[in-house]
Amino acid sequence: MNLSSSVVVIGGGPVGAVAALRLAQLGIDVTLLEQHADCPEDMRASTFHPPTLEMMQELGLLDALDADGLRAPVYQYRNRRSGNVIELDMSEIADLTRFPWRLQCEQYKLARLATQALSELPNGRVLFQRRLLSFEQDEKGVSIHVESPLEIEHLRADYLIAADGSSSTVRKWLDVAFSGFTYPERFLTLSTAYPLEECFDNLAKVNYISDADEWCVMLRVPTLWRILVPARGNETDAELLSDARKDSVLQGLTGTQESITTYHRTLYRVHQRVADSFRHGRVLLVGDSAHLNNPLGGFGMNSGIHDAWNLCEKLRRIYQEGADADRELDHYDRQRRNIAMDFVQAQTISNKKAIESPDANGVSEMESHLALMLKDESARRTYLERQAMIQSLRRESEIA
Ligand SMILES: Cc1cc2nc3c(=O)[nH]c(=O)nc-3n(C[C@H](O)[C@H](O)[C@H](O)COP(=O)(O)OP(=O)(O)OC[C@H]3O[C@@H](n4cnc5c(N)ncnc54)[C@H](O)[C@@H]3O)c2cc1C
């Protein structure tokens, strides 16, 4: 098969699916390629921040996500040793957003809704079971070679958007440096239908629990609790994913002696990395192919969607207003790379340090900081705006 399209997007994760749907809705001809037979049922991201919800509303997906998710206006910081709880309420920034809450909803639900909506548009095309093998670009466009179940297919496009995730084939072909570091510990995630809310007083749907030995994040999605803990030491994968480890994590949290059933147990290696450039001629990196960060704060998918949103607007200007392509695409690179470095990397590194470093008296750095903030409305609003990613988009718009 030989096919041509104005834009080809590689990757049917949340970022690629949003980029492709947005372009199609803006009237641009687009083809989305995903290597799997469907958007993968991924248990990674589950937090949507307010600006992302505003984008979902523009895409026409918000009602479905809202119906399939949980609104979490309040999040808590808990000290695992002392039991001290500090609560932040996003309704304090209700004047800044139509959606003063986090929506707790699994990322694959967004990817599936967006690809379905895309496939219904006359200028949108979704091709599953298409794995990008290679590409080359010239002055006029990009030639793309993909593997389908039956043959090698060739596509031609004006632009290629790489939303092919952390191990991006596109990034590797471009030989772009992916600068940063990888944490020595891995992260273990577990999910369970056990009613954890019955084991704690007034538990919120989003909870950050500080501890020097085993800090923890506890997040509610509609049918499950998701738990994230660090996996340090020399344990093997089999030991970390064993029933014994699962029981030690869950019994430690709940105080019960029951063996609690889990639905997923996954180990992740966690990186803080940013590609040295998000633009290479007609090839643009977005989402995890461009930057990776730890999940404390829920910024990875959200910032990837913000990349996609920014880039789609630049492409709209190029196609529909005759804007200068080099100027627009370089601007995308400057704005989103700057946000990835100065906001997403900085904030997630600081969020991780804060949750894992209690002082000698057992009070975490985060707790002391938040306790001061509770008395200062202006500092609290600034903190809420930053964690809700409102500040990062304001900053993006200021980058020339
Ligand atoms: C434990 C954990 C919790 C997280 N929680 C949050 C959170 O609450 N909020 C948040 O914002 N972020 C969170 N993240 C980060 C978030 O999951 C990622 O940032 C997000 O998945 C990135 O989306 P993406 O579309 O760029 O990449 P991916 O989701 O990785 O999607 C890439 C897609 O490309 C496809 N693909 C890859 N190679 C090819 C190829 N050669 N050809 C065709 N298709 C290809 C893949 O199959 C996949 O479907 C979390 C991460 C982890 C590990």
The ligand as an SDF file (V2000), in Angstrom:
LIG
                    3D

 53 58  0  0  0  0  0  0  0  0999 V2000
    3.3850    4.5730   37.1390 C   0  0  0  0  0  0  0  0  0  0  0  0
    3.1470    5.7420   36.2450 C   0  0  0  0  0  0  0  0  0  0  0  0
    2.1090    6.6190   36.5260 C   0  0  0  0  0  0  0  0  0  0  0  0
    1.8930    7.7390   35.7220 C   0  0  0  0  0  0  0  0  0  0  0  0
    0.8920    8.5930   36.0500 N   0  0  0  0  0  0  0  0  0  0  0  0
    0.7140    9.7170   35.3250 C   0  0  0  0  0  0  0  0  0  0  0  0
   -0.3510   10.6230   35.6430 C   0  0  0  0  0  0  0  0  0  0  0  0
   -1.1610   10.4050   36.5650 O   0  0  0  0  0  0  0  0  0  0  0  0
   -0.4980   11.7430   34.8780 N   0  0  0  0  0  0  0  0  0  0  0  0
    0.3500   12.0040   33.8350 C   0  0  0  0  0  0  0  0  0  0  0  0
    0.1960   13.0630   33.1960 O   0  0  0  0  0  0  0  0  0  0  0  0
    1.3180   11.1380   33.4710 N   0  0  0  0  0  0  0  0  0  0  0  0
    1.5170    9.9990   34.1910 C   0  0  0  0  0  0  0  0  0  0  0  0
    2.4730    9.1020   33.8150 N   0  0  0  0  0  0  0  0  0  0  0  0
    3.2210    9.3140   32.5610 C   0  0  0  0  0  0  0  0  0  0  0  0
    2.3640    8.8850   31.3390 C   0  0  0  0  0  0  0  0  0  0  0  0
    1.9670    7.5430   31.4600 O   0  0  0  0  0  0  0  0  0  0  0  0
    3.1340    9.0880   30.0320 C   0  0  0  0  0  0  0  0  0  0  0  0
    3.7160   10.3750   30.0600 O   0  0  0  0  0  0  0  0  0  0  0  0
    2.1950    8.9510   28.8240 C   0  0  0  0  0  0  0  0  0  0  0  0
    1.8080    7.6170   28.6330 O   0  0  0  0  0  0  0  0  0  0  0  0
    2.9120    9.4250   27.5500 C   0  0  0  0  0  0  0  0  0  0  0  0
    2.0330    9.2760   26.4690 O   0  0  0  0  0  0  0  0  0  0  0  0
    2.6030    9.0840   24.9960 P   0  0  0  0  0  0  0  0  0  0  0  0
    1.3850    8.9790   24.1320 O   0  0  0  0  0  0  0  0  0  0  0  0
    3.6400   10.1070   24.7120 O   0  0  0  0  0  0  0  0  0  0  0  0
    3.4030    7.7010   25.0390 O   0  0  0  0  0  0  0  0  0  0  0  0
    2.8200    6.2320   25.2840 P   0  0  0  0  0  0  0  0  0  0  0  0
    1.6570    6.2700   26.1790 O   0  0  0  0  0  0  0  0  0  0  0  0
    3.9880    5.3930   25.6690 O   0  0  0  0  0  0  0  0  0  0  0  0
    2.3020    5.7760   23.8470 O   0  0  0  0  0  0  0  0  0  0  0  0
    3.1880    5.4840   22.7840 C   0  0  0  0  0  0  0  0  0  0  0  0
    2.4190    4.6750   21.7610 C   0  0  0  0  0  0  0  0  0  0  0  0
    3.2560    4.5220   20.6080 O   0  0  0  0  0  0  0  0  0  0  0  0
    3.1560    3.1850   20.1400 C   0  0  0  0  0  0  0  0  0  0  0  0
    4.4040    2.8990   19.4290 N   0  0  0  0  0  0  0  0  0  0  0  0
    5.6570    2.8310   19.9340 C   0  0  0  0  0  0  0  0  0  0  0  0
    6.5500    2.5580   18.9640 N   0  0  0  0  0  0  0  0  0  0  0  0
    5.8440    2.4550   17.7970 C   0  0  0  0  0  0  0  0  0  0  0  0
    6.2200    2.1850   16.4330 C   0  0  0  0  0  0  0  0  0  0  0  0
    7.4920    1.9710   16.0830 N   0  0  0  0  0  0  0  0  0  0  0  0
    5.2310    2.1540   15.5120 N   0  0  0  0  0  0  0  0  0  0  0  0
    3.9240    2.3660   15.8540 C   0  0  0  0  0  0  0  0  0  0  0  0
    3.5210    2.6230   17.1260 N   0  0  0  0  0  0  0  0  0  0  0  0
    4.4800    2.6710   18.0770 C   0  0  0  0  0  0  0  0  0  0  0  0
    2.9870    2.3620   21.4270 C   0  0  0  0  0  0  0  0  0  0  0  0
    2.4250    1.0950   21.1800 O   0  0  0  0  0  0  0  0  0  0  0  0
    2.0650    3.2670   22.2460 C   0  0  0  0  0  0  0  0  0  0  0  0
    0.7140    3.0140   21.9980 O   0  0  0  0  0  0  0  0  0  0  0  0
    2.7200    7.9770   34.5970 C   0  0  0  0  0  0  0  0  0  0  0  0
    3.7570    7.0850   34.2880 C   0  0  0  0  0  0  0  0  0  0  0  0
    3.9700    5.9910   35.1070 C   0  0  0  0  0  0  0  0  0  0  0  0
    5.1010    5.0490   34.7710 C   0  0  0  0  0  0  0  0  0  0  0  0
  1  2  1  0
  2  3  1  0
  2 52  2  0
  3  4  2  0
  4  5  1  0
  4 50  1  0
  5  6  2  0
  6  7  1  0
  6 13  1  0
  7  8  2  0
  7  9  1  0
  9 10  1  0
 10 11  2  0
 10 12  1  0
 12 13  2  0
 13 14  1  0
 14 15  1  0
 14 50  1  0
 15 16  1  0
 16 17  1  0
 16 18  1  0
 18 19  1  0
 18 20  1  0
 20 21  1  0
 20 22  1  0
 22 23  1  0
 23 24  1  0
 24 25  2  0
 24 26  1  0
 24 27  1  0
 27 28  1  0
 28 29  2  0
 28 30  1  0
 28 31  1  0
 31 32  1  0
 32 33  1  0
 33 34  1  0
 33 48  1  0
 34 35  1  0
 35 36  1  0
 35 46  1  0
 36 37  1  0
 36 45  1  0
 37 38  2  0
 38 39  1  0
 39 40  1  0
 39 45  2  0
 40 41  1  0
 40 42  2  0
 42 43  1  0
 43 44  2  0
 44 45  1  0
 46 47  1  0
 46 48  1  0
 48 49  1  0
 50 51  2  0
 51 52  1  0
 52 53  1  0
M  END
$$$$
